[in-house]
Amino acid sequence: MTEPLLRVEDLRTYFDTPAGTARAVDGVSFSIAPGETLALVGESGCGKSMTALSILQLVPEPAGYIAGGHVYFQGVDLLDYTWEEMRRVRGADIGMIFQEPMTSLNPVFTIGWQLMEAMAVHGKGRGPDTRRRAVELLTRVGLPEPERLLRQYPHELSGGMRQRVMIAMALANNPKLLIADEPTTALDVTVQKQILELIRELQQDFGMAVLLITHDLGIVAEVSDTVAVMYAGQIVEYATTRDLFRAPAHPYTRALFASRPSRDQRGRDLITIEGIVPQATAWPPACRFAPRCPERWPACENVAPVYQKLASPGEDQTGPAERGVRCHLYHPELARTRPEQPATLEVHP
């Protein structure tokens, strides 16, 4: 089996707040193989973006801090790196597309200056070769008139164009891993499709791995190989995309599928997940999804579920993921304490 390019083990990122300690990322583990796309899925507030920032040691300080765990990249634990050592990794070996390009691009510098700066800080200088590389990158991401674009400022570009600039900056130094945090948020459907196709094409050309953070299951089905479903700071289900869409296991995952509009809706009301993601300072003491789960029983509110391996629904496991789930429904002993009850969710993968 191929050695993972990135392996995250028991990552914990906390924040000190007036309301107490916020456990934003609380024991997260996953891995990404070279050339693989892993989708990190869940509602807003589940800790997806903070997981990405933790990998790059960009947790907002002083309130935020990494409380424990390991982030192995090419076999080396990045959490042992100093700030200066991490600066050499960010933008070089690991590129990141941030969630909002307008706030990620500096409004007082031209696109060209910022793009060439991304290369200059990693030793490529600011000469004619760097400028040619900048033009090549803008052309590669499908932007017209790249020479003129180098002289423009972020506010002169549309949202889709700014997002393409961010992709160009993330790819400027041929990274081995690309972290894309909601790369299609606030873009219209046509531009979304173009951006996703672009990332997929560039991934094939550069041979890089991708960590895609999203809440859109349609995007997950289209571009990912493996899916990690995140809720309340924890991974609650982990599977290949094929296995997850064939048979979602965790009640939260099934609820996400059930809440999607389907072609046979026929005027019926959309199914919703009742309630909201709890505050990170007050996670439920046992199962964190229990207050919203239609399949809960007393054990869910008293005993914390453990992450356990789960057999693939198919004849054999497909892809690199080892399927797992964090739910009492699959615990050999606790599952027997569940009262008989009918299924409450109709799932349309």
C-alpha positions in Angstrom: 0.0 0.0 0.0 1.3 3.5 -0.9 2.6 5.5 2.1 0.3 8.4 2.8 1.5 11.8 1.7 -0.3 13.4 4.7 -1.3 11.6 7.8 -3.2 13.4 10.6 -3.4 11.6 13.9 -5.5 12.7 16.9 -5.2 16.4 16.0 -6.7 18.7 18.7 -7.0 22.4 18.4 -8.5 24.4 21.2 -9.3 28.0 21.9 -9.4 29.8 25.3 -12.6 31.9 25.4 -14.6 33.7 28.2 -17.1 30.9 28.0 -14.4 28.2 28.5 -12.2 26.1 26.3 -13.6 25.6 22.8 -12.5 22.3 21.4 -12.8 23.2 17.7 -10.8 20.2 16.5 -11.0 17.3 18.9 -9.2 14.1 18.0 -9.3 14.2 14.2 -7.5 11.5 12.2 -7.3 10.9 8.4 -4.7 10.3 5.7 -4.3 11.3 2.0 -2.3 9.3 -0.5 -0.3 10.9 -3.3 -2.7 11.9 -6.1 -5.8 11.3 -4.0 -8.7 13.7 -3.3 -10.1 13.6 0.2 -13.3 15.6 0.8 -13.8 16.9 4.3 -17.6 17.3 4.7 -19.9 18.8 7.3 -22.0 21.8 8.3 -20.5 25.2 9.1 -19.0 25.2 12.6 -17.9 21.5 12.6 -14.2 22.4 12.5 -13.3 21.7 8.8 -11.5 25.0 8.1 -9.8 24.9 11.5 -8.5 21.5 10.7 -6.9 22.9 7.5 -5.4 25.9 9.3 -4.0 23.5 12.0 -2.2 21.5 9.4 -0.4 24.6 8.2 0.1 26.0 11.8 -2.1 29.0 11.0 -4.3 28.8 14.1 -5.2 32.3 15.3 -3.0 33.1 18.4 -2.9 33.7 21.3 -6.4 32.3 22.0 -5.9 29.3 19.7 -3.4 26.6 20.1 -2.7 23.0 19.0 -3.3 21.0 22.1 -2.0 17.7 20.7 -1.7 15.2 17.9 0.5 14.7 14.9 0.5 16.0 11.3 2.9 13.8 9.3 3.7 15.2 5.8 6.1 13.0 3.8 6.9 11.2 7.0 7.8 14.3 9.0 5.7 15.7 11.8 4.9 19.3 10.9 3.9 20.1 14.4 7.6 19.9 15.4 8.5 22.6 12.9 9.3 26.1 14.0 7.4 29.1 12.5 10.3 29.7 10.0 10.4 26.1 9.0 6.7 26.1 8.3 7.0 29.2 6.2 9.2 27.2 3.8 6.5 24.5 3.6 3.5 26.8 3.1 3.1 27.8 -0.5 5.9 25.4 -1.6 5.1 21.8 -0.7 1.6 22.6 0.5 -0.6 25.2 -1.3 -3.9 26.5 0.0 -6.9 28.1 -1.6 -8.6 30.1 1.1 -12.3 30.3 1.5 -12.8 34.0 0.5 -10.4 35.2 -2.2 -11.4 38.9 -1.8 -10.1 38.9 1.8 -7.1 36.6 1.0 -5.7 38.9 -1.8 -4.1 42.1 -0.7 -6.2 45.0 -2.1 -3.2 47.5 -2.3 -0.9 45.3 -4.5 -1.4 44.2 -8.1 -2.2 40.6 -9.0 1.2 40.3 -10.7 3.1 41.5 -7.6 1.3 39.1 -5.3 1.7 36.1 -7.7 5.4 36.8 -8.2 5.8 37.3 -4.4 4.4 33.8 -3.8 7.4 32.5 -5.9 10.0 35.0 -4.7 9.6 34.0 -1.0 10.5 30.5 -2.0 13.7 31.5 -3.7 12.6 32.1 -7.3 13.5 35.8 -7.4 11.7 38.5 -9.3 13.3 38.5 -12.7 11.9 37.9 -16.2 11.6 34.2 -15.6 9.3 34.7 -12.6 7.1 37.1 -14.7 6.9 34.5 -17.5 5.9 31.9 -14.9 3.2 34.2 -13.6 1.8 34.7 -17.1 1.9 30.9 -17.7 0.0 30.2 -14.4 -2.7 32.8 -15.2 -3.1 31.3 -18.7 -3.2 27.8 -17.2 -6.1 28.6 -14.9 -8.1 30.0 -17.9 -7.8 33.7 -17.4 -7.8 35.9 -20.5 -5.2 38.6 -21.2 -2.8 37.5 -18.5 -0.3 40.3 -19.2 -2.9 43.0 -18.6 -4.2 41.0 -15.6 -0.8 41.3 -13.9 -1.2 45.0 -13.7 -4.7 44.9 -12.2 -5.9 45.0 -8.6 -8.2 42.4 -6.9 -11.2 44.7 -6.8 -11.1 45.0 -10.6 -11.8 41.2 -11.0 -14.9 39.2 -10.7 -15.3 36.6 -7.9 -14.6 33.7 -10.3 -11.5 35.5 -11.6 -10.2 36.1 -8.1 -10.7 32.5 -7.3 -8.7 31.5 -10.3 -5.9 33.8 -9.2 -5.9 32.2 -5.8 -5.6 28.8 -7.5 -2.7 30.1 -9.6 -0.9 31.4 -6.4 -1.5 28.0 -4.7 0.1 26.2 -7.6 2.9 28.7 -8.2 5.6 26.4 -6.7 4.2 23.0 -7.8 2.9 21.8 -4.4 2.6 18.1 -3.5 -0.6 18.9 -1.6 -3.4 21.4 -2.3 -5.8 22.4 0.4 -9.0 23.9 -1.1 -11.3 25.4 1.5 -14.7 25.9 0.0 -13.2 26.9 -3.4 -16.6 27.4 -5.0 -18.5 29.3 -2.3 -20.5 32.3 -3.5 -19.8 31.4 -7.2 -22.6 30.8 -9.7 -23.1 27.2 -10.9 -21.3 27.7 -14.2 -18.2 29.1 -12.6 -18.3 26.4 -9.9 -18.2 23.7 -12.5 -15.3 25.5 -14.3 -13.3 25.8 -11.0 -13.8 22.1 -10.1 -12.8 20.9 -13.6 -9.8 23.2 -13.4 -8.7 21.7 -10.1 -9.1 18.2 -11.4 -7.1 18.9 -14.6 -4.3 20.6 -12.6 -4.3 17.7 -10.1 -3.7 15.3 -13.0 -1.1 17.5 -14.6 0.9 18.1 -11.4 0.2 14.8 -9.7 -0.7 16.4 -6.4 -3.0 15.3 -3.6 -6.1 17.5 -2.7 -7.8 18.1 0.6 -11.2 19.5 -0.4 -13.3 21.2 2.3 -16.9 21.5 1.4 -20.5 21.0 2.5 -21.8 20.3 -1.0 -22.4 16.6 -1.6 -22.8 17.2 -5.3 -19.2 18.4 -5.4 -18.0 15.5 -3.3 -19.6 13.0 -5.7 -18.0 14.6 -8.7 -14.3 15.1 -7.6 -13.4 13.1 -4.5 -12.0 9.6 -4.0 -12.5 9.5 -0.2 -14.8 11.3 2.2 -14.3 12.2 5.9 -17.6 13.4 7.4 -17.0 15.8 10.3 -19.4 16.8 13.0 -18.7 18.8 16.2 -14.9 18.7 15.9 -14.7 14.9 15.2 -14.7 12.6 12.2 -17.9 10.6 12.4 -17.6 8.6 9.2 -14.7 7.8 6.8 -15.1 5.9 3.6 -14.5 5.9 -0.2 -16.9 8.1 -2.1 -18.4 5.1 -3.8 -19.0 3.3 -0.5 -20.4 6.4 1.2 -22.9 7.2 -1.5 -23.9 3.5 -1.8 -24.6 3.1 1.9 -24.1 6.1 4.3 -23.7 4.6 7.8 -23.8 7.4 10.4 -27.2 9.0 11.2 -25.6 12.4 10.5 -24.4 11.3 7.1 -27.8 9.8 6.3 -29.4 13.1 7.4 -27.1 15.1 5.1 -28.2 12.9 2.2 -31.8 13.0 3.1 -31.8 16.8 3.3 -30.7 17.1 -0.3 -33.4 17.9 -2.9 -34.2 14.9 -5.1 -35.7 14.6 -8.5 -38.8 12.8 -7.2 -39.5 15.4 -4.6 -43.0 15.9 -6.1 -44.0 18.9 -4.0 -43.0 17.4 -0.7 -41.3 19.5 2.0 -37.5 19.2 2.2 -36.3 17.1 5.0 -34.2 19.2 7.5 -31.8 18.3 10.3 -33.4 19.7 13.4 -31.4 22.0 15.6 -27.9 23.5 15.0 -24.3 22.4 15.6 -23.6 23.0 19.3 -21.0 25.5 20.5 -17.5 24.1 20.7 -17.4 25.2 24.4 -20.3 22.9 25.2 -20.2 19.8 23.2 -22.7 17.2 24.4 -21.0 14.9 26.9 -21.6 11.6 25.0 -22.6 11.4 21.4 -22.3 14.9 20.0 -25.0 14.4 17.4 -27.5 12.8 19.9 -29.5 16.0 20.6 -30.4 16.2 16.8 -30.4 12.5 16.0 -33.8 10.8 15.2 -32.3 7.4 16.0 -30.9 8.1 19.5 -31.6 6.1 22.5 -30.5 6.5 26.2 -27.0 5.0 25.6 -26.3 7.9 23.1 -26.7 10.5 25.8 -24.7 8.6 28.4 -21.8 6.8 26.6 -19.4 8.5 24.2 -19.2 6.5 20.9 -15.8 5.2 19.8 -14.5 5.3 16.3 -14.6 1.7 14.9 -13.9 0.0 11.6 -16.8 -0.9 9.4 -17.0 -3.4 6.6 -17.5 -2.1 3.1 -21.0 -2.5 1.7 -19.6 -3.9 -1.5 -17.8 -7.2 -2.2 -14.5 -5.6 -1.5 -13.0 -2.3 -0.3 -12.6 0.2 -3.1 -9.8 2.8 -2.9 -7.4 3.6 -0.1 -9.8 4.4 2.7 -10.4 2.0 5.5 -14.0 2.5 6.3 -14.9 3.6 9.9 -17.8 5.2 11.8 -18.4 6.7 15.2 -21.8 5.5 16.3 -23.4 3.1 18.8 -25.5 1.6 16.0 -22.4 -0.4 15.0 -21.1 -1.2 18.5 -21.6 -5.0 19.0 -22.8 -4.6 22.6 -24.4 -1.2 22.8 -26.5 -1.7 19.7 -28.4 -4.5 21.5 -29.7 -2.0 24.0 -31.5 0.0 21.3 -35.3 -0.3 21.3 -36.8 -1.5 18.1 -38.0 1.5 16.0 -38.8 2.2 12.4 -36.4 4.0 10.1 -37.0 7.7 10.2 -34.9 9.0 7.3 -35.4 8.4 3.6 -32.0 8.7 1.9 -31.5 9.6 -1.7 -27.7 9.1 -2.5 
